[in-house]
Amino acid sequence: MRVDHHRVVRDVTVRLPMASTAVEACQWTVTALARYAPATISVLLQVRDGLRCVAATGAWQVFATVPPKAGVVGRVYASGEPATVEDVAADPDYLPVRPDVTAEVCVPVLDPAGRPIGVLDLQWSGPVELGPWRETAERVAARLGARITALGGPPAETRSEKLLRHAAALTAAPTEWDLMTAAICAAREVSTLSAAVLLLAGGGTGPRLGAPTGAPGELESRIRAELTEAGAPALHRMVTRAHRHGVGYTLGEAGHPPTEEYRPLADAGVRTLVAVPVGPPDGGGVLLVADERLLRPDPTTVNLMELLAGQAWTCLDRLRTLARLREQASSDPLTGLPHTGPFGQRIARATPGRTALLAIDVDGFKAVNDTYGHQAGDRLLVGLARALEAALRQGDELYRIGGDEFVAVIEVNRPEEAVRIAERLAEAARGTGRTISVGVALPRPGESPEQTLRRADQALYAVKRQGRDGVRLAAA
């Protein structure tokens, strides 16, 4: 059947002036065009950094959002040039929507200045004259682009979409600092309020303020200053209130004083506040989202802040769990000292003539285990580790590399300095009621760290042979 393409353009675009939104204009275009074209038809518009499908027909499933350069639609959007694909199987960019599609026509939807704001895409599964349909699609797209521009452009990113985007950023945050910053930025953008801060449990020191964003703004800066001035007890009261009573928010009504817990926020100029508990009551915190304008947050805003707080805590808990696992993997579970893995990395950076290795062995340790049992031996090792740590200088490092074997890595100017520190360790051990033997070695030029450690061990065993409880410096 021959198609009157002039009539198609007229009938498809006749209702466009009556559309009240960009999405409505796209939906009318697709519905009207489908009366004439036995094709899968869709309109994708630019929303932030992707192409969102806002209207479609004739497919069991469509791609909701397409990256700006993906597929034929992305290629057309990026270039601003239409595409006619006679055989989709031969086009590597084709995104499969229906298994029976054979051909595709895709044209850019342009604003009056000629800038792409989306695409109009038609896909056929039967014989079709693509040339006339491409011309028709271009004429329809031109009228659609003009109407969308007159209505204010493509639809804005919804708050739910913003939250989804920020949730991905939270998941990818590599550190707690990055995570807190991302959560605060998300709270401000999704709520449309001007300031946000996180109060998190700080262990024995009480709640603490989370990291600020790079540009916190005037209100957020005042809030942070007031909360810092208020001190830990006041922050604790805010966190306790949020976890005891749940989410709270202002109603935007003037003349009502804040509860005592939120007095520091009012002093900072806050007139609108959403307070959302974060994490568990015994270790979490509270997300405070605020504005100095007198506003009435709608329930959807509050719900989105609850979702954000839940996602932020999940990501924070994951980061802390990973940090604990990394620490466990690199430290001795009994004494908490780093063990062989970190030790190997450290001695690989040893400086000849400066980095001293102190090989340490507990005298008579096997007898303690055999006589009093392994629990007594464990207590001995823990107490000795703490005493040795306390005897070292700031920056010196102590490792447990075996059952009763320790190594201290220290930076010195002369070998005599290393010997003095080793003697201090021996004295600290005597204070626990035990004795140690210590061998000291400094790396020679061109010597591997393993060879240096072997010389320190040889010096240690020389001490053992001479009666234990002493220090010996390996030959230079």
N, C-alpha and C positions, 0 to 999 in steps of 0.2 A: 504494500500500500504506500502510495506516495504521500509524503508529509509536507504540509504547507508550513515552512519554517517561519515565515513572517507571522502567521497566525499563532504559532507556538510562542514566539517572543511576546506578542501582544497579550495573549491570554495569561501567560505566566507572570508578566510584570504589571498587569492592570491593577492588582490589589496592593502592590508594594507601597503606594502612598498612604494606605490606611494602616499599615503595620505600626504598632506603638513601641516595639522593641526590636533590637537586632535579631534576637532569636526567633521572634515571630515572623519577621521578614524572611529569614532563611527557611523556616518550616513551610510557609506558604509557597515559596519558590520551589522547594522539593516536591511538595504535594501536587502543585499544578503541572510541573514538568513531567511528573510520572504518568500523567494522563496521555502523554504523547510518546514518551520514550520508554520502551520495554527494557529498562536498564536499572541497575543498582545505582541510586543517586544519593550523593551526600554533599553537605557543605561543612567545611572545617574552617574555623576562624582562629586567628592568633590570640592566645591567652597566655600572657607572660612569656615563657620560653618554649611553648609547644603549640601544636595545632589541635584544637579541641573540636570534636564532632558535635555540632549543635543541631543538626537536622539530617535525617537519613530515611531511606525507604528501600524496600526490596531486598533485604538481607536478613539472614537469621541472626547475624552478629556483626557489629562494626567495631573499629578501633576507637576507643573513647578519646585517647590523646596520643598524638603522633609527634615524635621529636621533629624539630623544624626542618631537618634535612633528610628524614627517612622516607623511603618509598617514592613513588612517582609524585604523590601529593607534596612531599617535602621538597623534592627537586623543583617542582613548578613554583612552590611558594618562595624558595630561596632565589630562584633565577628571575621570577616574574614573567617567565615565558611559558606559553601553553605547550602541552605535550599530546601527541597522538600515538598511541601504542596499538599497532595492528595485531600483535601477537604477544600477550602478556608473558607467556612462557619464555620468550626470548629476552625479556627485560629484567635484568638482575635486581632492579629497584622495586619491582611489583610486590605489594603487600597483599597476600591472599585474603579475600573476604568471602568469596563463594568458589566452590571447586569447579564450577562450570564456566567461569568467566574466561572469555577469549580476547576481548579488546577493551581499551580504556581511552577516554578523552578526559583530560584534566586541564582546567584553565584557571589562572589566578583571578581572585576577586581583589580589585584595586580600589583605592580611595581616589577622589578627584585629582590628587597630585600625582597619581601613577604609582603609589607605593602599595605593595601587596599587604592585604590584611587577612587573607585567607584563600581558599580554593573551592571551586565547584568541580566535583568529580562524578563522571558517569562511566559505568562498567557494563559491558554487554556480554551475553552468553550465546548470541546467535548472529547471523549475518546482518551487517549494518553498513550504511555509507557514512564513514567517519567524518569526511570533509564537511558536509553540510551541518552535521551535529556539532562539530568543533566551532564553526562560525556562529551557530545559534547559542552555544554555551557561552561564548565570549560576549555576545550581545546581552544575554541574560545576566552574566556576572558583572558587566559594567553597570547595569541598572541596579543590581543588588548592592554593589559596592557603594554607589552614590547614596542609596537609602540608608545603609548601615552607618555611613559617615554622618548623614543628617541626623541620625538618632543617637549620635555620640560615640560611634565606633563599636568595635567588638565588645562583647560582655566582659565585665571585670572578673577577675579571679574571685570566687566565692570564699567566704571565711573557712568553710570546710576544706576547700582546696588549699588554702593557705596553711591550715593546720596540718594537712597531709604532707605538704612540702616541707614544713618545719620539722615534722616528725622524722622525716628522712634525714634531715640535718642533725637532729639529736642523736639518732642511731649511729651516725658516722663520726660524732665528736670523739677525738682521740684522747682528750683529758677532761678532768672535772671542770677545769677553768673554761674550756671551750664549750662544754655542755651547759654550764650555767649561763654563759653569755648567749648561747643559742636559745635557751629557754626564755630568757628575759626578752630578747628580740622578738621571739614568737608571741609571747604574751602581749607585747605592745601592738604588734601588727594585727593579730587576730582579734583582739578586743577593741582596737582603735582608741584605747586610752593611752595617755601620754607617758606613763611611767610604770616600771615594774621592778620589784626586788625579790630576792629569795633569801629567806632565813632558814638555815639548816643547823641541825644539832651539831655541836662541836665537841662532844665527849665531855670531859670534866670541866672544860672552859665555858660551857653553856652555848646557846645558839650563836651562830656567826652569820654575817652578811655574805651572800654569795658574790661571785665576781661581777663587777660592773661591766656594762657594755663599753665599746670604744667611745661612743658619744652619748652619755647617759641623759643629757638634757637638764634643764634648770631644776624642774620639780624633782626628778630622780636624784639629783645631787643634794638637794635640800633634805629629801627623805633619808638618804644615806647618812648625812651629817647628823640629823636628829636621832636616828636609831643608834648611831655610834655613841652619841652623847648620853642617850638614855641608859646604855649599859646592858649587860647580860640579863639581869633580873627582868627588866622590861621586855626584852626580846623573848625571854622564856614565857612570860605571861601571854604574849601574842600567839606563840606556838601552841601553848596549852589551850587557849580559848578556841583556836581553830580546830584542834583535834577533839576537844570535848563537845563542841556544839556543831561542828561541821562547817560547810561553806556558808559564808555570809556576804551580803552586799548592800550598799546604800540604795535608797529609793529616790534620791535626787530631790529631797524636800528640804527646804531651808528652815533654820530655826531649831533643829534637833541636835543636841550636843552628842559627841561621840562617847562610846563607853570608855572607861578609864584605860583599858588595854591599848586603845588606839589613839590616846591623847598625843603621843609624839608625832603621829602622822598628821593629825589636825594642826599641830604646831608648825609642821612643814608646809602647810597650805593645802593638804588633801581635802577635797570635798566629795569625791566619788571614790569608792573603794570596793574591790572584790577581793576577798580573803579566802584562799583555798588550801586546805591541809595537803601536805606532800608527804608520802610515805607513811610508815607506822608511827603511832604516838610516841614510842620510846626512842626513836632514832631518826625521825623525819624532820619536817619543818613546815613552813607555810610560804605560799606564793602570794604576794601582795601586788595587785594591779590597781593603779590609781590615776586620778586626774584632778587638776585644780578647778575644773569646771564642775558645775552642779548638774550631773547627768543621772539618768535612770537606766542602768544596764538591763538589757532584756534577758529573760531566762536562757535564751540560746547562747548568749555571750558567756554567761556563768557556766553553762554546761561545757562549752568549748574549753574554758579555763580548767575545768575539772579533768577533761580528757588530756589536756596539755600537761597538767601536773602529774597525772598518772604515767604518761609516757616519759616525762623527764625523770621521774623516780625510777622507773624500770631501767632506763639507760644508765642512770647514776649507779644503781645497784649492780648492774652488769660491769661497769668500769671498776668498781671497788672489788668485785669478785675476781675479775681478771688480775687486778693488782695484787690481791692476796695470793692467787695461784702463782703469779710470777715470783712473788717473794718466797713462797714455800718451795718453789722449784730451785731457787738460788740460795736458800739458807738452810742451815741445819735445824731440824725440827726440835731438837732437844735444847740447844743453847741459844738458838736464834742467830748465831754467827753465820756469815756467808761461808759457803764451802767450796768444793773443788772447782766448780765451773767458774764462778767469779774470780777465784784465786788464780786460775790459769790465765784469765784475761788480764788480771792486774800485773802478774809478774812478766807478762809479755811486753809490758810498757816499762820495765825496769831500766834505770839509767846507770850505766857503768860508773862505779866509784861513788854513787850517791844513794842508790836504793839498796838498803840492807834487808836481808832475809833472816829472820830469827826462828829457827826450828826449835819447837818446844815439845817436851815429852814429860808426862806426869810420872814421877817416881813411885814405884810400888802399886800402880793402879790395878794390876791383875790380882794382887793379893786382896785388895779391897773387894773386888767382885767375887772372888772365891770365898772369902770369909763372911762378908755381910750381904752379898747378893747384888744383883744388877741395879735395883732401885737405889741402893746406897751409892753405887758407882755413878749412877746418873746424877744424883744430888751433888756428889763431889765435883763432877764436870761442870754442872751449871754454876755452882758457887765459885769455882776456879775461873771460869770464863768471865764472870762479872768482875772478879778481882783483877784479872789481867787487863780487861778493858779499862778499868778505872786507873790503872797505873800507866797506861799509854798516853801520849800527848794528843792534842787535837790534830786530826788529819792522819794519825797512824791507823793502821788497819789490822784486825785480828781475824784469822780464818781457822775453822776446824776442818782438818783434811783427813782425819782418821779417828779411830776409837778414842784414844787419849793423846792424839797428836794435833798440835796447833802450829800455826805459822803467823808471825807478825811481820808485816811489810811496812818499813819506815824509811823516811827520807832523812839523810844525815849529811854533814859536811866532812866528817872524818870517821874512820873506823872506831876510834875511841868513844865517840858519841854513841854509836850503836851498842858497844859493850856496856856503857853506863845504863842505857835503857834496858838492856837484857838483865843486868843486875837488879834494876828496880822491879822488873817482873818477878825475878826469883824471890825478892823480898816480899812482894805482894802475895805470892803463893804461900810463903811461910806463915803469913798472917791468917791464912785459912786453915792452918794445921797440916798442910802438905808441902812437899818440895817438888821442884821441877829441875830438869836439865835443859840447858839452852845452848844451841850451836849457832854462831853468827857468821854470815858470809856476805861479801859485797861483790856484785858482778864484775868480772874482768872484761876488758875490751874484747869483743868478738865472741864472748862466752854466751851460750844459750841459758835461759832462765832455769831450765831443768838441771843443767850442770852446776849452776850456782846453788840451787836447792840441795843437790847431792853433796856439795862441799859443806853446806850448813849441817846436813844430817851426819856427815862424818865427824864434824866437830862436836856435835851432840853426843854421839856414841863414845867419843873420847872422854867426855865428861862422865858418862855412865861407867866407863872402865875405871875411872879414877875415884869412884865413890859416890857419884850423883850429887844433886843439889849444888850446881855450879854453872858457870858460863865459860865458853871457850870461843875464841875468834879463829876462824879458818885462815890458813895462810893466804896471803894476797897473791 
